[in-house]
């Protein structure tokens, strides 16, 4: 067995990941590393043998870990990586900060990053996926990020070098995002708060927010997010083609496509990762058979199936 460095933070062998994902599924990671601080993270990666895979994990909001677990060191940032500061219209956030917290803190300071309010998860995942809502994306506001390379070096990357596109970015494997800087427009704090309240109300009316989900399951075939506006009539929405294929409410074991919003995959209780992923693949198959449209997963799936 490969010998790992001894960090100041917590290094746990065989840590089940089901408790750390919103869908509550997944086998164990070989190791879970929770660094004490930035120096601890850098030193650990610098000393970690190059052949050991690394998987940075946020709060597991848009993730299926397969039932056999993950043959890697999973790195999960916590305290020390969730700070939020505002300087004028620039907002700097640790990548463990929740998107909703960043939106609220910015709004209190009169900076408009309200699009983040209804996006599940943390800033690290939002940057990696170029998350967006109501027609606004991380790419529209991101200035730069700081990351620790697989070799333990701290680097600053301008947003343009991440090649942010619809639900994707380009970041070398094993690099860990630690901080992001955003630029937002000035706004009235009360108006921004009211806008976020309206967004939350609309989300709760249209999405299964009380169920165990991982956010949107598939990317919109159109290649962009719905804007949420009344004049947004494009037909290439994932939920619409799923409906047309008759898969709203479809089930497989404990997995279900939500009857409330058919692009949400739900663990109704006791589902396995295999059932959730299997139902998603069945949806992709039925949609392709019905319309010739190939849906692409938005939820990240990692790890090995159960043996």
Secondary structure, DSSP 8 states (H G I E B T S, - for coil): -------SSEEEEEEESGGGSTT----EEEEEEE-SSHHHHHHHHHHS-TTS-EEEE-S-TTEEE-TTBEEEEEEE--TTS--EEEETTEEEEETTSBHHHHHHHHHHTTEE-GGGTT--SBHHHHHHTT-EETTEEGGGTEEEEEEE-TTS-EEEEEGGGG--BTTB----TT-EEEEEEEE-EE--HHHHHHHHHHHHHHHHHHS-TTS-EEEESB--TTSS-----TT---S--HHHHHHHTT-TT-EETTEEE-SS-TTEEEE-SS--HHHHHHHHHHHHHHHHHHHS----B-SEEESB---
